[in-house]
Amino acid sequence: MSADPRQPGPDTDGAPAGGWRLVVGCDDAGLAYKERLTADLRADPRVASVQDLGVHEGDHTAYPHIGLAAAQRVAAGEADRALLVCGTGIGMAVSANKVPGVRATTAHDSFSVERSVKSNNCQVLTLGQRVIGIELARLLVREWLGHVFDPASASADKVAVLDEYEGCG
Ligand SMILES: O=C[C@H](O)[C@H](O)COP(=O)(O)O
């Protein structure tokens, strides 16, 4: 194992050389999970930084404000990926997908999380606090960071259609 835990190695599959730069966010329906998952991410050696856009206790900002703000940071290249939590995950995904160049999805099983990256090059994962248990959410987020999109794969041309449509290609 390298002395620098952020260097690629057996436990850091897929992480960028400097570690993942992440944004997290939630609405009040996703607050408890966002807090737990953010703590996990901050303890993960594959993660370089976690920017928490809220909400925090007592803040009732609606999900579109947080979802859009997080996706804008990804689109601007300020973050590699975003993790967003609301009641179902759906509102956050719908919101983040409004930002050109961003591909967001709710995924509540391992296979879908993997394919959201490897097939669809999604930069944004959304979870529903009212849908899955916290331990499954934690597992999915751990796995999510291990998956990377292969631009030489057969999936790349399919994703490129979306970039061309949006003028981001
Ligand atoms: O997708 C929306 C989220 O689940 C949100 O947390 C709850 O939205 P609602 O209060 O409009 O049902």
PDBQT file of the ligand as one rigid body, heavy atoms in Angstrom, charges set to zero:
ROOT
HETATM    1  O1  LIG A 201     -38.781  14.103  -4.928  1.00  0.00    +0.000 OA
HETATM    2  C1  LIG A 201     -39.085  14.792  -3.943  1.00  0.00    +0.000 C 
HETATM    3  C2  LIG A 201     -38.632  14.405  -2.651  1.00  0.00    +0.000 C 
HETATM    4  O2  LIG A 201     -38.984  13.113  -2.305  1.00  0.00    +0.000 OA
HETATM    5  C3  LIG A 201     -38.962  15.372  -1.543  1.00  0.00    +0.000 C 
HETATM    6  O3  LIG A 201     -38.088  15.072  -0.494  1.00  0.00    +0.000 OA
HETATM    7  C4  LIG A 201     -40.375  15.339  -1.008  1.00  0.00    +0.000 C 
HETATM    8  O4  LIG A 201     -41.168  16.070  -1.828  1.00  0.00    +0.000 OA
HETATM    9  P1  LIG A 201     -42.713  16.335  -1.451  1.00  0.00    +0.000 P 
HETATM   10  O5  LIG A 201     -42.720  16.946  -0.075  1.00  0.00    +0.000 OA
HETATM   11  O6  LIG A 201     -43.173  17.263  -2.520  1.00  0.00    +0.000 OA
HETATM   12  O7  LIG A 201     -43.415  15.011  -1.494  1.00  0.00    +0.000 OA
ENDROOT
TORSDOF 0
